[in-house]
């Protein structure tokens, strides 16, 4: 069997289950890989479950079909497949108004009367509301130089997760409950009081909505009225999922777990403080499913990387930033602009020191090499060691520590991207491709399972 087939059938683990994890700083192509895995499983099974367990509208997963493409934010990337059940899990934070707008956008772009897949939202999903986005704006407007507030996407993700820590989150079931107005009014009043303490007012604050559209939060009555409009439409998607998950996990239905963001943005392992608020690693699946699915039982743990470079959105400084004369060309060639924010991404050389660390702490056992067509007529540089204060050092999840790092590079010969696209299988690819992939896999203790060389489904080689 191939590495890909072996990964799905590991002894002692649940067959045909795979987690798709961002291995560095996100935007690696997780959505496209999830879409392709869903297509792969549906060729031999009547049903596939795609489960999203973290993040919210700060994610941007681009998928393509039939020459059309869309950037998904809250919806799982199996949404285009009939026979797929897309689950938005408890570990997510969901903006209900944006979610419905995104569903309508999927229908519009692909000319669907109804979305092909079945969409199920866990009733325990935490709400992400305009109040959270307004509060995040207030933090930014205070003029703080703190990286964590200045680099936020404006989608109020951290305040939503903070509600859980404070022990007063609003969940999807609260929006659908009989006393929903009272709960939402109390929530608005609380956040408005906090904002007034920072010299702002909810009713006068503009926030970002779906596709970066500006909206006024408005008065408490306007806030309630906006949510009332979406309650009826959302109700058909919201379920208590314990029994469903138990039944499907104990069946032969394939599962694809689609992570948002990446290990390098996890608050425990990323370059703190420019990190996200959710669990970006394999173990987050256990808590999102209330332990019904133990992440350790998942057979395949795919880490997705951009092969010949790395991109980063935010305020973090990383040691391997690419020279601007190269970065500018690559940014346009690879369309390196944020799916959610439209921000130009910073471009860097691949950092093997970070990648190895992120694979270890993130639970990654296999690598998917995307963007293999982004290659030029010059050596491909990757960072293989760190130097600091005259000695070799390891990675640590701390920006102050990272600031003093000097990267040490190794060069690899480029390959012919047109020849790669014509290859039928991994055996037929040229030697330079194999040398590059095998070096990275060996030095991260992972197995290579897939190459991609274009944005469309099946622009890929299974290994």
ZIQUI-V90205 format. One record per helix or strand of 2 or more residues. SS is the DSSP state (H for helix, E for strand). FROM is the first residue (numbers start at 0). LEN is the number of residues. If there is no record, write none. Layout:
ss,from,len
SS,FROM,LEN
SS,FROM,LEN
This chain:
ss,from,len
H,2,5
E,13,9
H,29,13
E,47,5
E,60,5
E,67,5
E,83,5
E,91,3
H,95,15
E,117,5
E,125,2
H,129,12
H,146,4
H,156,10
H,171,4
H,179,17
H,201,3
E,205,3
H,209,3
E,213,3
H,219,16
E,237,2
H,241,8
E,253,5
H,262,3
H,283,5
H,294,3
E,297,9
E,309,3
H,323,10
E,345,3
E,349,2
H,351,11
E,365,5
E,379,9
E,390,3
H,398,4
E,405,7
H,416,6
H,425,3
H,430,12
E,446,6
E,459,3
